[in-house]
Amino acid sequence: MSLTAVHLSPASSRASAAASRWIVGSLVLSAVLWLIALAGLLALAKRVHDDIPASLAANLPLLKTSPVLIFGGESRTAYQVDPALAAELIGKPPGAAVNIAYDAGEPLAMLAVMRQMPERFREAHTVVSVAPFLFNEGVRSAAVYPLDVAARLSVVELMRTFLPLRIGTLIRFVREAFAARLAADEDVADLGAAPPGFGLRILARTQPEDRWPADIGSHAHYAGWDMSGPKAKFSIAALCDMTRLTRKLTVVIPPWAPRYDPASDAAWRERDDQYANLVRDAGQRCGFDVLDIRSIPDLAQQDYADEMHVNASGVTIYTRYLVSKLNP
């Protein structure tokens, strides 16, 4: 059997090359148009953005009780601090303490609430929890990236930071920007119904054993460790600005589950100390207290739902310990 070479005529070769160029050109043009459309959408989202996200606005009706103790921050306050118990522990009636924390809560959002409702905070002790992802520039995932920080970046910075692998963060930013604007326009903070339990939410389900991280040093909160970017800059500045808007500000550095030992995890220990020192230095400079409770003796492994959050059995233990450490 002989092989016969197939030769294309010059006209066919030119047509094939032209078709290839057309396809490539179409793809390039489509990509450019897509990027322009995304840039326009991001610019619009930045324009309508409100620093108080919808999930935080839904908690603000709790402030109508004129609390003297206000817990805010990220999820390790939202799921761990019982305001009713806290009010009892300080000898006050129910409603004297409230929990307005929300998932991935950031200092800029809390600052925005203080500025919007100064009369609610002027005579209150405000307690805010912070987590490493709020300062670590290496964490860019959609679930936890501080959206108020994103709103302070230019459109070019947003696209350079999150494209192509973190486009989900940009999508969340756009979605949450419009949700926050809707919540603000509907005055959810004033007209909405107050959440039950004075804001406490409880994790009833414990994470399966195979879902627990092997160690914390490689946890996503410490990925690409870098505290020199806009996250740390804006978050620390927000904490400092809060001190002028509340009677007293305490910033809490919360614990991880006791199954993890920082003494045997050098990467975790070093990075956790860096973030704690960053907050502590800011507290000394700006005048807020820092409560470092990365270790709570009475919290056992069975009191944790996952590596970060306590379950129902841990709420009372955590709340009692936290309140006992607060300076009046």
C-alpha positions as CSV (number, residue, x, y, z in Angstrom):
1,M,0.0,0.0,0.0
2,S,1.4,3.4,-1.0
3,L,0.9,6.6,0.9
4,T,-0.3,9.5,-1.2
5,A,0.5,13.0,0.0
6,V,-2.4,15.4,-0.1
7,H,-1.3,18.9,-1.3
8,L,-3.5,21.9,-0.7
9,S,-3.7,24.4,-3.5
10,P,-2.4,27.9,-2.8
11,A,-6.0,29.2,-2.7
12,S,-7.0,26.5,-0.1
13,S,-4.0,27.4,2.0
14,R,-4.8,31.0,2.0
15,A,-8.4,30.3,2.9
16,S,-7.4,28.1,5.8
17,A,-5.0,30.7,7.1
18,A,-7.7,33.4,6.8
19,A,-10.2,31.2,8.7
20,S,-7.6,30.6,11.5
21,R,-6.9,34.3,11.8
22,W,-10.7,35.0,11.9
23,I,-11.2,32.5,14.7
24,V,-8.3,33.9,16.7
25,G,-9.5,37.4,16.1
26,S,-13.0,36.6,17.1
27,L,-11.8,35.0,20.3
28,V,-9.6,37.9,21.2
29,L,-12.4,40.4,20.4
30,S,-14.8,38.3,22.5
31,A,-12.3,38.3,25.4
32,V,-11.8,42.1,25.1
33,L,-15.5,42.7,25.0
34,W,-16.1,40.4,28.0
35,L,-13.4,42.3,30.0
36,I,-14.9,45.6,29.1
37,A,-18.3,44.4,30.2
38,L,-16.9,43.0,33.5
39,A,-15.1,46.3,34.1
40,G,-18.3,48.2,33.6
41,L,-20.2,45.9,35.9
42,L,-17.5,46.3,38.6
43,A,-17.6,50.0,38.3
44,L,-21.3,50.0,38.7
45,A,-21.0,47.7,41.8
46,K,-18.5,50.0,43.3
47,R,-20.9,52.9,42.7
48,V,-23.9,51.3,44.4
49,H,-21.8,49.5,47.2
50,D,-22.7,50.2,50.8
51,D,-20.2,49.3,53.5
52,I,-22.9,47.6,55.6
53,P,-23.7,44.3,53.9
54,A,-27.2,42.9,53.9
55,S,-26.3,40.1,56.3
56,L,-25.1,42.7,58.9
57,A,-28.0,45.1,58.2
58,A,-30.4,42.2,59.1
59,N,-28.9,42.2,62.6
60,L,-29.0,45.9,63.3
61,P,-32.6,46.0,64.6
62,L,-31.1,44.4,67.7
63,L,-29.5,47.8,68.6
64,K,-33.0,49.2,69.3
65,T,-32.6,47.8,72.9
66,S,-29.8,50.4,73.5
67,P,-27.3,47.6,74.6
68,V,-24.4,48.4,76.8
69,L,-22.4,45.5,75.4
70,I,-22.3,44.9,71.6
71,F,-20.6,41.9,70.1
72,G,-19.5,42.1,66.5
73,G,-17.0,40.7,64.1
74,E,-16.7,37.5,62.2
75,S,-18.3,34.0,62.6
76,R,-16.4,33.1,65.8
77,T,-18.6,35.7,67.5
78,A,-21.7,35.0,65.5
79,Y,-21.8,31.3,66.5
80,Q,-20.1,31.4,69.9
81,V,-21.3,34.4,72.0
82,D,-24.7,34.1,73.8
83,P,-25.8,37.7,74.5
84,A,-28.5,36.7,76.9
85,L,-26.0,35.0,79.1
86,A,-23.5,37.9,78.7
87,A,-26.2,40.3,79.9
88,E,-26.9,38.1,82.9
89,L,-23.2,37.9,83.7
90,I,-22.8,41.6,83.8
91,G,-26.0,42.0,85.9
92,K,-28.1,43.5,83.2
93,P,-31.5,42.6,81.8
94,P,-32.0,40.8,78.4
95,G,-31.2,43.1,75.5
96,A,-28.4,44.8,77.4
97,A,-26.0,42.7,75.3
98,V,-26.5,41.9,71.6
99,N,-24.6,39.9,69.0
100,I,-24.5,41.6,65.5
101,A,-21.6,39.5,64.1
102,Y,-22.0,37.8,60.8
103,D,-20.0,35.3,58.6
104,A,-16.7,36.8,57.4
105,G,-17.5,40.0,59.2
106,E,-14.9,42.7,58.7
107,P,-13.9,45.8,60.7
108,L,-14.8,48.3,57.9
109,A,-18.5,47.1,58.0
110,M,-18.6,47.5,61.8
111,L,-17.1,51.0,61.5
112,A,-19.8,51.9,59.0
113,V,-22.5,50.8,61.5
114,M,-20.9,52.9,64.2
115,R,-20.9,55.9,61.9
116,Q,-24.5,55.4,60.8
117,M,-25.8,54.8,64.4
118,P,-23.4,56.8,66.7
119,E,-26.0,57.1,69.5
120,R,-26.1,53.3,69.8
121,F,-22.4,52.9,70.4
122,R,-21.4,56.1,72.3
123,E,-22.0,54.6,75.7
124,A,-21.5,50.9,74.8
125,H,-18.6,48.5,75.2
126,T,-18.0,47.1,71.7
127,V,-16.3,43.7,71.4
128,V,-15.1,42.7,67.9
129,S,-13.5,39.4,66.9
130,V,-10.9,39.3,64.1
131,A,-9.5,36.3,62.1
132,P,-6.3,35.9,60.1
133,F,-8.1,36.1,56.7
134,L,-9.0,39.7,57.4
135,F,-5.3,40.7,57.3
136,N,-3.7,38.1,55.0
137,E,-3.5,39.3,51.4
138,G,-2.9,35.7,50.3
139,V,-6.6,34.7,51.0
140,R,-8.7,35.8,48.0
141,S,-11.5,33.3,48.1
142,A,-15.0,34.5,47.5
143,A,-16.3,33.2,50.8
144,V,-14.2,35.4,53.0
145,Y,-12.5,38.2,51.1
146,P,-13.5,41.5,52.8
147,L,-15.9,43.1,50.4
148,D,-15.5,46.6,51.8
149,V,-11.8,46.3,51.1
150,A,-12.6,45.2,47.5
151,A,-14.8,48.3,47.2
152,R,-11.8,50.5,47.9
153,L,-9.7,49.0,45.1
154,S,-9.8,50.4,41.6
155,V,-11.5,48.4,38.8
156,V,-8.0,47.7,37.4
157,E,-6.8,46.5,40.8
158,L,-9.8,44.2,41.2
159,M,-9.3,42.6,37.8
160,R,-5.6,42.3,38.2
161,T,-6.0,40.7,41.7
162,F,-8.8,38.3,41.0
163,L,-8.6,37.3,37.3
164,P,-8.6,34.6,36.1
165,L,-8.7,32.1,38.9
166,R,-10.6,34.1,41.5
167,I,-13.4,35.5,39.3
168,G,-15.9,34.1,41.9
169,T,-14.7,36.8,44.3
170,L,-15.6,39.5,41.8
171,I,-19.0,37.8,41.2
172,R,-19.7,37.8,44.9
173,F,-18.6,41.4,45.2
174,V,-21.1,42.5,42.5
175,R,-23.9,40.4,44.0
176,E,-23.3,41.6,47.5
177,A,-23.0,45.2,46.4
178,F,-26.5,45.2,45.0
179,A,-27.9,43.3,48.0
180,A,-26.3,45.8,50.4
181,R,-27.8,48.7,48.4
182,L,-31.2,47.1,48.5
183,A,-31.0,46.6,52.2
184,A,-30.0,50.2,52.7
185,D,-32.8,51.5,50.4
186,E,-35.4,49.3,52.3
187,D,-34.0,50.5,55.6
188,V,-33.6,47.0,56.9
189,A,-31.5,48.2,59.8
190,D,-34.4,50.2,61.2
191,L,-37.6,48.5,59.8
192,G,-36.5,44.9,59.9
193,A,-37.4,42.3,62.5
194,A,-34.7,41.6,65.1
195,P,-33.1,38.1,64.9
196,P,-34.0,35.7,67.7
197,G,-31.7,34.9,70.6
198,F,-30.3,38.5,70.5
199,G,-28.3,37.5,67.4
200,L,-26.8,34.2,68.6
201,R,-26.7,31.4,66.0
202,I,-25.6,27.9,67.0
203,L,-23.9,25.2,65.0
204,A,-25.7,22.1,65.9
205,R,-23.8,19.7,63.6
206,T,-20.2,18.5,64.2
207,Q,-17.9,18.2,61.3
208,P,-17.2,14.6,60.3
209,E,-13.7,13.4,61.3
210,D,-12.5,13.2,57.7
211,R,-13.3,16.8,57.1
212,W,-11.0,18.2,59.9
213,P,-7.8,19.8,58.6
214,A,-4.7,17.8,59.3
215,D,-3.0,20.9,60.7
216,I,-3.6,24.7,60.9
217,G,-0.3,25.8,59.5
218,S,-1.6,24.8,56.0
219,H,-5.1,26.1,56.6
220,A,-6.6,28.3,53.9
221,H,-6.6,31.4,56.3
222,Y,-2.8,31.3,56.2
223,A,-2.3,30.6,52.5
224,G,0.1,32.9,50.7
225,W,0.9,34.6,53.9
226,D,1.2,38.4,53.4
227,M,0.1,41.1,55.8
228,S,1.5,44.0,53.7
229,G,-1.5,44.6,51.5
230,P,-4.7,46.6,51.5
231,K,-6.5,44.1,53.8
232,A,-4.2,44.8,56.8
233,K,-4.1,48.5,56.0
234,F,-7.8,49.1,55.8
235,S,-8.8,46.6,58.6
236,I,-6.3,48.1,61.1
237,A,-7.3,51.6,60.2
238,A,-11.0,50.7,60.8
239,L,-10.2,49.3,64.2
240,C,-8.4,52.5,65.1
241,D,-11.2,54.7,63.9
242,M,-13.7,52.7,66.0
243,T,-12.1,53.8,69.2
244,R,-13.5,57.3,68.8
245,L,-17.0,56.1,68.3
246,T,-17.6,53.8,71.3
247,R,-17.1,54.1,75.0
248,K,-14.6,51.2,74.9
249,L,-13.4,48.9,72.2
250,T,-12.0,45.4,72.8
251,V,-10.6,43.4,69.8
252,V,-10.7,39.6,70.4
253,I,-8.2,37.1,68.9
254,P,-10.3,33.9,69.3
255,P,-9.2,30.2,69.6
256,W,-8.9,27.2,67.4
257,A,-9.9,23.7,68.4
258,P,-7.6,22.2,71.1
259,R,-6.7,19.2,68.9
260,Y,-4.3,21.5,67.2
261,D,-1.0,22.2,69.0
262,P,0.8,25.4,67.9
263,A,3.9,24.1,69.7
264,S,4.2,21.4,67.1
265,D,3.2,23.5,64.1
266,A,5.9,26.1,63.5
267,A,4.3,27.7,60.4
268,W,1.0,28.2,62.2
269,R,2.6,29.5,65.4
270,E,4.8,32.0,63.6
271,R,1.9,33.4,61.4
272,D,-0.6,33.5,64.2
273,D,1.8,35.4,66.3
274,Q,2.4,37.9,63.5
275,Y,-1.3,38.6,63.1
276,A,-1.8,38.9,66.9
277,N,1.2,41.3,67.2
278,L,-0.2,43.4,64.3
279,V,-3.5,43.8,66.2
280,R,-1.8,44.3,69.6
281,D,0.6,47.0,68.2
282,A,-2.4,48.8,66.7
283,G,-4.2,48.6,70.0
284,Q,-1.3,50.2,71.8
285,R,-1.1,52.9,69.2
286,C,-4.8,53.6,68.8
287,G,-6.1,53.0,72.3
288,F,-8.2,49.8,72.1
289,D,-7.9,46.7,74.3
290,V,-6.7,43.4,72.7
291,L,-8.0,40.2,74.3
292,D,-5.9,37.3,73.1
293,I,-7.8,34.1,74.0
294,R,-6.3,31.7,71.6
295,S,-6.3,29.2,74.4
296,I,-9.3,28.6,76.6
297,P,-8.7,25.9,79.3
298,D,-12.3,24.8,79.8
299,L,-13.0,24.3,76.0
300,A,-12.5,20.6,75.1
301,Q,-12.3,19.0,71.7
302,Q,-15.9,17.8,72.0
303,D,-17.1,21.4,72.3
304,Y,-16.0,22.2,68.8
305,A,-18.2,21.8,65.6
306,D,-15.2,22.3,63.4
307,E,-11.6,23.6,63.6
308,M,-12.8,27.2,64.3
309,H,-16.3,27.2,65.8
310,V,-17.7,25.8,69.0
311,N,-20.9,23.8,69.0
312,A,-23.9,24.1,71.3
313,S,-22.0,22.7,74.3
314,G,-19.2,25.2,73.8
315,V,-21.3,28.4,73.6
316,T,-21.8,28.8,77.4
317,I,-18.2,28.0,78.1
318,Y,-16.9,30.4,75.5
319,T,-19.3,33.2,76.5
320,R,-18.5,32.9,80.2
321,Y,-14.8,33.0,79.6
322,L,-14.9,35.9,77.2
323,V,-17.1,38.1,79.5
324,S,-14.9,37.2,82.5
325,K,-11.9,38.6,80.6
326,L,-13.5,41.9,79.5
327,N,-12.4,45.0,81.4
328,P,-15.5,47.1,82.2
